[in-house]
Amino acid sequence: MYPLEKIRGSFPSLSRKIDGREAVYFDGPGGSQVPQSVADTVSNYLLNHNANTGMVLLLQ
């Protein structure tokens, strides 16, 4: 059996509380909760590797 508490701990949004109660998510196909490692990887890509350098690098 999977260690469910460990897996849940990887999803920061699942520990969110609103008015002292755990938040409930009804995600659709347009989005879903992701583990912290995925959020970190996407963030790193968007911040550091998603620049449109065009021809600049080729000309150097």
N, C-alpha and C positions, 0 to 999 in steps of 0.2 A: 504494500500500500504506500502511496505517496505521502510524504510528511506535509499534510495540508497547511499547518500553521507556518511552516518554513516557506512554503510556496506563497501563501497569502502575504507574508512579511516582505516578499519581493515586490509587491504592488503597493506603492505609497498611497494611492488613492483609496485603497480598501481600508485604510486605517483612519480615514477622514471621519470626523464627527460633526454633526450639525445639531445644535441645541442639546449636546450631550448624548446624542444617539448616533449609531453607525449610519452612514449614508448608504442609500440603496441606489443602484444604477440599473437603468433599463436601456442598455446600449443597443443600437441598431447597427445595420451593416455599414454605416458611415463612420463608425468609430468604435473603439473599445479601450479598455484599460490595458496598460502595458507595464511590464516589470521595469524596475529602476534601471537595469542594464540597457534595455531598449531605449528608454528616454535619454539616458546619457549618450548612447551611440548616435542617436538621431540629432541630439543637440550638438555634439562634437562635429558631425558632418555639416550641419547648417551653419555653424559658427566659423568653421575652419577650412572646409573643403568645397563649399558650394558657390564659390566666386566664379563669375563669368569673365575669365581673363581674355577670352577671344584670341586675337593674334599676338597679343603682347608677349606671351611666353615664347611663341615661335620666332618672334623677331629678335629675341635677345641672344 
